[in-house]
């Protein structure tokens, strides 16, 4: 007999007992008549009382002859004898009433119990609902999906073909564990998806579950750690216990770095026993389950460098899959997935949009398509055009237009010459990035104008000459200000930061200074963490070397500024005329800029040679 059957049987027996008690009380009430005490005395004088049972408050007995209602049993409430005699003399019909203290006694017990039961069964689960209920605080909060819930397959994931190939191997094992392991191969116990935010790590895990058609336990690493000691470890145990019962299954832990941070990494800040206990329990569970049973652990993080080494050793997270930002072909594939949801105009070409969005992640591209659709809706269009996508790119990389930020004529003139200085230097010196647009319409938080450059192709290496050209373009705005107005302004603050960062990287990371030699003076940071604001940490060096580094950085920037100034001085008439047109039109697009480029006199190019792909460049002020 199972638990459910025993539970139902107990309810049935309880109901039967209650029914019998109620029936007996009801029968007794039907056979007994309540009479007045004066009537009892009258029956007593007539000799109709057969027997009486006397208690402190009542008289219960049997009559020799039935009453008018046909009942022979009676009950009456006693009255004080002296008072009864006086009332009888006066011929008054009287009866007595007695309080029922047992009712108050019962209520004094039942009411507090009822309140406690109500509070426990109704209020407490809702007060603890954010933690899964007070009674379930040690249970895993993993959301369980089946294939019909995820509704995602590998067809919905684009731009990460290499990662999909790796995961298909896991898929083949889940579908046929015996056949896949016939040669003695063992599937990896854990798969760690590593990559920047927004590249589709979570989507890949859900697609794996959708393709495998197995239960998918999804939970975030932060949901394990609570204020109560031991809760995280209990939730890890409960999660793996549920998954073993549902095997074959997939456990997916998102943001693993919240749970798996290296133990003892920051000794000066004190420990965190609860997090370490949870991590220890996870390590023990990963050692304890057999992957041949069809249980696979998948996790995702964008900070693998802070994970505990014990997590990454062989036998735990055996396989690490990089889910990087997509290349141009990957961006086209991602755009084709998202563009199915919007109505496109004939001129909206995924190839052109992909060219505009170098360095965008999958989430960035989804946001771009949505922004373009919103812009088209706002202008009342019937379809989303290429111009809408261009405006969406500008809004994402440069910020929202601030047309209510009015500049005085002097400031507008300085900004116009500054932006045309950037644009003309970029057009005249060439390189891998074309100038897409120049504008003096303020955007974002502090940009008074902007110049947008886009790469002609995905780049993974840059030569010294190309890096020097980037610095020269960044300093073109300040060179134009000095050349035309013979003074400096605060508009080049962001340019100087970017130019200095590139120059310092050339000297300390890429070994491009002949005087300092082929030596790295700063540690390289992981590529997938670019953009999070972490600067390379300097390696130990002498004061003399640090001084030489500063001198080399200063020399690179000074040479780039002189080159930009010389080029703009050679083409000053073009600079003046183009700045006046920019003041008149406020925005110049690529065809208009190409017309000015044809009138430029070029400088001799610099020699060429290292370093990194970047997003669409925006020079703002």
HUVENGI-V810547 format. One record per helix or strand of 3 or more residues. SS is the DSSP state (h for helix, s for strand). FROM is the first residue (numbers start at 1). LEN is the number of residues. If there is no record, write none. Layout:
# HUVENGI-V810547
SS|FROM|LEN, SS|FROM|LEN
This chain:
# HUVENGI-V810547
h|3|29, s|32|3, h|37|10, s|49|6, s|58|6, s|73|5, h|81|9, h|101|27, h|129|3, h|134|3, s|143|3, h|147|4, h|154|3, h|161|15, h|177|4, s|190|5, h|201|12, s|215|6, h|221|3, h|231|16, s|249|6, h|256|3, h|267|3, h|273|16, h|291|3, s|295|7, h|304|3, h|309|4, s|319|4, h|328|12, h|350|7, h|362|17, h|386|13, h|409|21, s|433|7, s|450|6, h|464|22, h|490|19, h|527|3, h|543|28, h|572|14, s|587|3, h|590|8, s|617|4
